[in-house]
Amino acid sequence: MTMTLVLLAGAVLLLTADGVLSANPRSLNGVVQTGGTSSSQPVPDVHVTLFEATTEQPTMLGQATTNASGRFSIRYTRSTSQSIFFVQADVSEGVKFVTVLGPSLPASVTINELTTVAASYSMAQFLRTGVILGNSFGLQLAAGMNDNIVVPATGQSSPVLLSSPNADQTNSLRSTRSLANLLAACVGDPTVTASLFALTTPEGGSPPSNTAQALANLARDPGQNVDGIFALTLLSNLYAPPLVTMPDAWTVTVKINDSGSDDLGFLISGPGNLAFDRRGFTPGSRTTRSKEHHAPVGLIWYLSPTGSRPMVETARLGRH
């Protein structure tokens, strides 16, 4: 597309081939890397594309090629979306790395194996045809869960996954790193990629077209070929600590136990009457006994779609 620079009233604007004026573009700066919680290597000469997800095929907003240091810069004219943004790096045949950016573009981004695991698992219901597409509200909720798994700017595990009640209190942190090791093995060996595709092909369905879709298939059916997947994860040890034993299934969960109150009497346990409102919040309730007043208390909490610290309300149900 031919673009002509136009000066108007002291402002720099872009005139597109369609004659549409747009604001002076800014740039999304990033790096494509492979491997490592302690060390990583840049991936040069990789094609990177910035997309905006839609209900159909995603809209391409810009492209770039990484330099010798794995770095790239993509110019954009709009930093917010009613849906979400994501970037994709075509690392090698069938090997695609993805980072979900959410509804607002950050200043910088890292694209690596771990961000791809996070993208595939958080976007699993929206990543069925090799690209991310779907309802904008659902996509934004899923992007919030992506941030619970990884930090898009750094490509490292999120503080949520690194701290209690997650960390080594569940399998999820180590599972994401084991799966990242699998993708790292794919980068250097196309036979590993082929094996991954074979192990994540749905029964009666078509093989995945890329590694991100393969992991999304696994997220939707985490009990498939658990042993074969685990064997592939052992081919690389760049992301540590990984799983040391084979899991029952390749599930990745984020555990939340913050009720919104530091009072021991208001901890979340035995939640009931769950529902979802139009914002994606989950009002829930349980009946607990106040230690101070020895009376039943109706505890109502509102959990956000990402599990962040909720609001808590109480209602005195009576004295006995």
C-alpha positions in Angstrom: 0.0 0.0 0.0 1.4 3.4 -1.0 1.5 5.9 1.8 2.2 9.7 1.4 3.4 11.9 4.2 1.2 15.0 4.7 1.9 18.1 6.9 -1.2 19.7 8.2 -1.3 22.5 10.8 2.0 21.4 12.2 0.9 17.8 12.8 2.3 14.8 10.9 -0.4 12.6 9.4 -0.4 9.6 7.1 -2.5 9.6 4.0 -3.3 6.0 3.0 -4.1 4.8 -0.4 -7.7 5.0 0.6 -7.4 8.7 1.4 -7.9 8.1 5.1 -5.8 10.3 7.5 -4.4 8.7 10.6 -2.5 10.1 13.5 1.3 10.0 13.8 2.2 6.4 14.4 4.0 5.0 17.4 6.0 1.8 17.5 5.7 -1.5 19.4 9.2 -2.6 20.2 10.0 -6.1 21.0 12.3 -9.1 20.9 11.9 -12.7 19.7 13.8 -15.1 21.9 14.2 -18.9 22.4 15.0 -20.6 25.6 15.4 -20.0 29.2 14.4 -18.7 32.5 18.1 -18.0 33.2 19.5 -17.5 29.7 17.9 -16.9 26.3 19.0 -16.5 22.7 17.7 -14.0 20.2 16.1 -15.3 17.0 17.2 -13.2 14.0 15.5 -12.9 10.6 12.1 -13.9 11.9 8.9 -12.4 10.4 6.7 -10.8 13.1 3.1 -9.6 12.7 0.9 -7.5 14.9 -2.8 -8.5 14.7 -6.1 -7.3 16.1 -8.4 -10.2 16.8 -11.9 -10.1 15.3 -14.8 -12.6 15.0 -13.4 -13.7 11.7 -9.8 -13.6 10.4 -7.6 -11.3 12.5 -6.7 -7.9 11.1 -3.0 -7.4 10.3 -1.8 -4.0 11.7 1.9 -4.2 10.9 4.9 -6.3 10.2 8.6 -6.4 10.8 11.6 -8.7 10.6 13.9 -9.2 13.6 17.5 -8.0 13.4 20.6 -9.9 14.5 19.7 -9.2 18.1 16.2 -10.6 17.6 14.7 -7.2 18.0 11.9 -5.6 15.9 9.8 -2.5 15.8 6.2 -2.3 14.3 4.6 1.1 13.7 0.9 1.5 14.7 -1.6 4.3 14.7 -4.1 3.0 17.3 -3.1 1.7 20.7 -6.5 0.5 22.0 -9.0 -2.1 20.8 -12.5 -3.1 21.5 -11.1 -6.7 21.1 -7.5 -7.6 21.8 -4.1 -7.4 20.1 -1.5 -10.2 19.7 1.8 -10.6 18.0 3.0 -13.7 16.1 6.5 -14.7 15.1 7.1 -17.2 12.3 10.1 -18.9 13.8 10.4 -21.8 11.4 8.3 -24.3 9.5 5.2 -24.9 11.7 6.8 -23.2 14.7 4.9 -20.0 15.6 5.5 -18.1 18.8 2.6 -15.9 20.0 2.2 -13.2 22.7 -1.2 -11.9 23.7 -1.2 -8.2 24.4 -4.8 -7.5 25.5 -6.9 -4.5 24.6 -4.1 -1.9 24.9 -0.7 -2.0 23.3 2.3 -2.0 25.7 5.5 -0.2 25.1 7.5 -3.4 24.6 6.9 -7.1 24.3 8.8 -10.4 24.4 7.8 -13.3 22.2 9.1 -16.7 23.2 8.1 -20.3 24.1 6.6 -19.3 27.5 4.4 -16.6 26.1 3.2 -19.1 23.5 2.2 -21.6 26.1 0.3 -18.8 27.9 -1.4 -17.7 24.7 -2.4 -21.2 23.7 -3.9 -22.1 27.0 -5.7 -18.8 27.8 -7.0 -18.6 24.2 -7.7 -22.3 23.7 -11.4 -21.9 22.9 -10.6 -19.1 20.4 -7.6 -20.8 18.7 -9.0 -23.6 16.6 -8.0 -22.8 13.1 -4.4 -21.6 13.5 -5.3 -18.0 14.4 -7.1 -16.3 17.4 -10.6 -15.2 16.6 -13.9 -14.8 18.5 -16.2 -12.6 20.6 -14.4 -9.5 21.8 -15.7 -9.8 25.4 -14.6 -13.4 25.7 -11.2 -12.5 24.2 -10.6 -9.8 26.7 -11.5 -12.1 29.6 -9.1 -14.7 28.2 -6.4 -12.0 27.8 -6.7 -11.3 31.5 -6.0 -15.0 32.2 -3.0 -14.9 29.9 -1.5 -12.2 32.2 -2.0 -14.6 35.1 0.4 -17.0 33.4 3.1 -14.8 31.8 4.3 -11.2 31.7 4.1 -10.2 28.1 6.8 -7.5 28.4 9.4 -9.8 29.8 8.3 -13.3 28.6 8.7 -14.6 32.2 6.2 -16.3 34.5 3.7 -14.0 36.1 3.9 -13.0 39.8 0.6 -14.8 40.2 2.0 -18.1 39.1 5.2 -17.6 41.0 3.6 -17.0 44.4 1.3 -18.9 46.8 -1.2 -20.5 46.4 0.4 -21.4 43.0 4.2 -21.7 42.6 5.1 -25.2 43.7 1.8 -25.7 45.5 0.3 -26.8 42.2 1.7 -28.3 38.9 0.9 -25.3 36.8 4.1 -23.4 37.0 6.3 -26.4 36.2 3.8 -27.6 33.5 4.1 -24.3 31.6 7.9 -24.5 31.7 7.9 -28.1 30.6 5.7 -27.2 27.6 8.0 -24.3 26.9 10.9 -26.7 26.8 8.9 -28.8 24.3 8.6 -25.7 22.0 12.3 -24.9 22.5 13.0 -28.4 21.2 10.8 -27.8 18.2 12.9 -24.7 17.2 15.9 -26.8 16.6 14.4 -30.1 15.3 11.5 -30.3 12.8 10.9 -34.0 13.8 9.9 -32.8 17.3 7.4 -30.4 15.7 6.0 -33.3 13.6 5.7 -35.5 16.7 3.9 -32.7 18.6 1.4 -32.3 15.7 0.8 -36.0 15.6 0.2 -36.2 19.4 -2.2 -33.2 19.4 -4.3 -34.0 16.4 -8.0 -34.3 17.5 -9.7 -37.6 17.0 -11.2 -37.5 13.5 -9.8 -34.0 13.0 -7.1 -32.3 11.1 -3.5 -31.9 12.4 -2.6 -28.5 13.8 -1.0 -26.1 11.4 1.4 -24.6 13.9 2.8 -25.0 17.5 0.4 -22.5 19.0 -2.6 -24.4 17.7 -1.1 -27.7 18.8 -0.9 -26.5 22.4 -4.4 -25.1 22.2 -5.6 -28.5 21.1 -3.8 -30.0 24.1 -5.4 -27.4 26.4 -8.8 -28.5 25.2 -8.0 -32.2 25.6 -5.3 -32.3 28.3 -5.6 -36.0 28.8 -4.5 -37.0 25.3 -1.1 -38.7 24.9 0.2 -37.5 28.2 3.2 -39.8 28.2 4.2 -38.9 24.6 4.0 -35.2 25.3 6.0 -35.6 28.5 8.7 -37.4 26.6 9.0 -34.5 24.2 9.3 -32.0 27.1 12.4 -33.8 28.2 14.3 -33.0 25.0 15.1 -29.5 26.3 15.9 -28.1 29.8 16.1 -24.4 29.0 13.1 -23.5 31.2 13.5 -24.4 34.8 12.2 -25.8 37.0 10.2 -28.2 34.8 8.0 -31.2 35.9 10.1 -34.0 37.2 7.4 -36.6 36.9 4.7 -37.2 34.3 1.5 -35.3 35.1 -2.0 -37.0 35.1 -3.0 -34.5 32.5 -1.7 -31.3 30.8 -3.9 -28.9 32.6 -2.8 -25.4 33.6 -4.9 -23.8 36.4 -4.5 -20.6 38.3 -5.5 -21.0 42.0 -7.1 -18.1 43.8 -7.8 -17.9 47.5 -7.9 -14.2 48.2 -11.3 -13.3 49.5 -10.7 -9.6 49.6 -10.4 -9.6 53.4 -7.5 -10.5 55.7 -9.9 -11.6 58.4 -9.5 -15.4 58.9 -13.3 -15.6 59.2 -13.7 -14.5 55.6 -11.5 -17.0 53.8 -13.0 -18.6 50.7 -14.0 -22.2 51.3 -17.0 -24.2 50.1 -18.3 -21.6 47.7 -21.8 -22.0 46.6 -24.5 -20.3 44.5 -22.0 -19.3 41.8 -23.1 -17.1 38.9 -21.6 -14.8 36.3 -22.7 -11.3 35.6 -22.4 -9.4 32.4 -19.0 -8.1 33.3 -17.7 -11.6 33.8 -17.6 -11.2 37.6 -18.6 -14.2 39.8 -20.8 -13.4 42.8 -20.6 -16.3 45.2 -21.6 -17.0 48.8 -21.0 -19.3 51.7 -22.2 -19.4 55.3 -19.5 -19.1 57.9 -19.6 -18.6 61.6 -18.2 -15.4 63.1 -15.7 -16.3 65.8 -16.3 -13.0 67.6 -20.1 -13.0 67.6 -20.7 -16.8 67.3 -23.4 -16.2 64.8 -23.8 -17.4 61.2 -22.7 -14.8 58.6 -23.7 -14.8 55.0 -20.5 -14.0 53.1 -20.9 -12.7 49.6 -17.8 -12.1 47.5 -17.4 -10.8 43.9 -14.5 -12.5 42.1 -13.2 -10.7 39.0 -12.7 -12.6 35.7 -8.9 -12.7 36.4 -9.3 -13.7 40.1 -8.0 -10.4 41.4 -8.8 -9.3 45.0 -12.6 -9.2 45.1 -15.1 -7.2 47.0 -16.7 -8.8 50.1 -20.0 -8.1 51.6 -21.6 -9.8 54.7 -25.1 -10.2 55.9 -26.0 -11.2 59.4 -28.4 -14.1 59.2 -29.4 -14.3 62.8 -28.3 -15.2 66.3 -28.6 -18.6 68.0 
